[in-house]
Amino acid sequence: MNANGVALIIGAGSGIGLETALLFAERGARAVVFADQNIDAALEASEKSKSIATATDYETVALIVDVRDRASVKAVVDEVKKRFSRIDYAVNSVGIPRQTEADTANVQDSEYDLLQEINAKGVLHCLQEEITAMKDQEPAYAEGRNGRRSIGTGSIVCITSLSAVVSSPNSMSYTASKFAARGIIKTAATENLRSGLRINEVCPGYTDTPLLQNAIKRKPAINDLIQKAMPLRRAAAPEEIANVIHFLAGPGASFVNGQTIILHFAQAALAIYGGKQSYVAITNLRKYENATKKLAKVSSEAERQRQKTYATQTTGVITLFFSFFMSVLLAREGSTYGFLPRLLAPAVTITAVFFAREHIRGFWAGKTSGIKGSLPKMGNYEEAEKSTHELMNVLDLLMFSWIGTLVAAIIIGY
Ligand SMILES: NC(=O)c1ccc[n+]([C@@H]2O[C@H](COP(=O)([O-])OP(=O)(O)OC[C@H]3O[C@@H](n4cnc5c(N)ncnc54)[C@H](O)[C@@H]3O)[C@@H](O)[C@H]2O)c1
């Protein structure tokens, strides 16, 4: 669904903010405001957006801002309102990395204060001015297949970091600032739950922007960390994060509010991947249906094996569907539930995944997984075994991720 209103991107001179602003232009925004401390970069980006914008009456402007200074943020927000009379989407992407590798005992006040000033208080300033400007606007509407619906008075997305959720050694100044930013965003989102103004957060991991490139120059070992820690063994491209931000900001996410897009979407994606493995396994096993039925007539063991094959595959499918349903439900509405349901949802899912895993493993774990060379005419069966083993890996990952969700629900809430 296109986001065709007015977008204000703060931190649009580089990296994630830049890609997000360009994406808004490309996907039909009526106006995109490029705000950044680096006005030259903002001007260049604003100019570039004209060549990719798709709205016929597209307008753009670059404005200088320093998020440390609330008056500077107010001036930008006022200017946008004056020029375009409303702000539909605001994205707050400004952030700076830790300045040293100091451990807790040795972090200097100057570094700590600088990161709090930009990464935490900067987000507060942006939210303060954006909320004031956006919460009493006339609601906007989107046309869907099933008719017209209100998408609220506006939508704000703040970019924090995985370091707003987990900590790592020697990152005190950055982690503390991002945890603080997360608290600020959550509080603002909670205050505005029923106002029609949506406020959400995106927590990127390593993303290939100048911020990361400079960090790698200072500490090349980050490259090894990316290889080991990132699921795809690479940093995200900034446009990959921009796509998530654009979706969250836009009308397609009109029911998403106060969310931290981190774990549940990954869980949903994992369940889809597991579903694909199940599908491959079941499709391949069905090719042996006639042969196994004939065998089952003469051997009770063959019949038992046949039934177990289908029972375990069915368990896998049902559990994946359940996990997918729970992750989507929590991603969309987790923040509106009370503490107990948010605690029970992961606990019930962990139990379901655990039993499914044991059930499937009990039957399939002894099998070869088909990787030791193929038997004549058994290629499809081996393929099914491979997919089932992959399904078991997915269930393992889902199990750990739901344990993570449970811990997160207890310690930090939604
Ligand atoms: N790149 C990553 O690996 C990564 C990972 C996790 C989180 N993040 C977060 O994503 C956000 C965007 O990071 P990025 O990688 O695109 O960084 P970037 O350095 O490419 O862009 C940041 C932009 O913010 C601007 N800026 C800095 N201080 C400012 C200030 N006081 N006022 C106004 N503008 C200011 C800079 O001029 C720059 O254009 C940050 O909040 C960052 O912490 C990045």
The ligand as a MOL file (V3000), in Angstrom:
LIG
                    3D

  0  0  0     0  0            999 V3000
M  V30 BEGIN CTAB
M  V30 COUNTS 44 48 0 0 0
M  V30 BEGIN ATOM
M  V30 1 N 24.2420 1.2170 10.8850 0
M  V30 2 C 24.0620 0.3130 11.8310 0
M  V30 3 O 24.7080 -0.7400 11.8510 0
M  V30 4 C 23.0210 0.5470 12.8900 0
M  V30 5 C 22.7050 -0.5180 13.7350 0
M  V30 6 C 21.7480 -0.3360 14.7210 0
M  V30 7 C 21.1310 0.8910 14.8580 0
M  V30 8 N 21.4660 1.9240 14.0300 0 CHG=1
M  V30 9 C 20.7770 3.2140 14.2630 0
M  V30 10 O 20.1240 3.6100 13.0930 0
M  V30 11 C 20.0620 5.0520 13.0600 0
M  V30 12 C 20.6250 5.5450 11.7370 0
M  V30 13 O 21.9860 5.1380 11.6620 0
M  V30 14 P 22.7910 5.1230 10.3030 0
M  V30 15 O 23.5930 3.8930 10.2980 0
M  V30 16 O 21.8960 5.4370 9.1890 0 CHG=-1
M  V30 17 O 23.7880 6.3520 10.6020 0
M  V30 18 P 24.4480 7.4250 9.6420 0
M  V30 19 O 25.6470 7.9190 10.3650 0
M  V30 20 O 24.6210 6.8810 8.2730 0
M  V30 21 O 23.3360 8.5790 9.5960 0
M  V30 22 C 23.0120 9.3240 10.7220 0
M  V30 23 C 22.5880 10.7190 10.2880 0
M  V30 24 O 22.2930 11.4750 11.4790 0
M  V30 25 C 22.8120 12.7870 11.3170 0
M  V30 26 N 23.0540 13.3920 12.6300 0
M  V30 27 C 23.9850 13.0590 13.5390 0
M  V30 28 N 23.8760 13.8370 14.6260 0
M  V30 29 C 22.8380 14.6740 14.4100 0
M  V30 30 C 22.2060 15.6710 15.1760 0
M  V30 31 N 22.6550 16.0160 16.3890 0
M  V30 32 N 21.1200 16.3070 14.6630 0
M  V30 33 C 20.6490 15.9930 13.4230 0
M  V30 34 N 21.2250 15.0550 12.6530 0
M  V30 35 C 22.3050 14.3800 13.1450 0
M  V30 36 C 24.0780 12.6130 10.5290 0
M  V30 37 O 24.4690 13.8090 9.8840 0
M  V30 38 C 23.6850 11.4970 9.5600 0
M  V30 39 O 23.1740 12.0310 8.3550 0
M  V30 40 C 20.8620 5.5260 14.2760 0
M  V30 41 O 19.9610 5.8310 15.3170 0
M  V30 42 C 21.7120 4.3360 14.6340 0
M  V30 43 O 22.0540 4.3160 16.0050 0
M  V30 44 C 22.3920 1.7900 13.0450 0
M  V30 END ATOM
M  V30 BEGIN BOND
M  V30 1 1 1 2
M  V30 2 2 2 3
M  V30 3 1 2 4
M  V30 4 1 4 5
M  V30 5 2 4 44
M  V30 6 2 5 6
M  V30 7 1 6 7
M  V30 8 2 7 8
M  V30 9 1 8 9
M  V30 10 1 8 44
M  V30 11 1 9 10
M  V30 12 1 9 42
M  V30 13 1 10 11
M  V30 14 1 11 12
M  V30 15 1 11 40
M  V30 16 1 12 13
M  V30 17 1 13 14
M  V30 18 2 14 15
M  V30 19 1 14 16
M  V30 20 1 14 17
M  V30 21 1 17 18
M  V30 22 2 18 19
M  V30 23 1 18 20
M  V30 24 1 18 21
M  V30 25 1 21 22
M  V30 26 1 22 23
M  V30 27 1 23 24
M  V30 28 1 23 38
M  V30 29 1 24 25
M  V30 30 1 25 26
M  V30 31 1 25 36
M  V30 32 1 26 27
M  V30 33 1 26 35
M  V30 34 2 27 28
M  V30 35 1 28 29
M  V30 36 1 29 30
M  V30 37 2 29 35
M  V30 38 1 30 31
M  V30 39 2 30 32
M  V30 40 1 32 33
M  V30 41 2 33 34
M  V30 42 1 34 35
M  V30 43 1 36 37
M  V30 44 1 36 38
M  V30 45 1 38 39
M  V30 46 1 40 41
M  V30 47 1 40 42
M  V30 48 1 42 43
M  V30 END BOND
M  V30 END CTAB
M  END
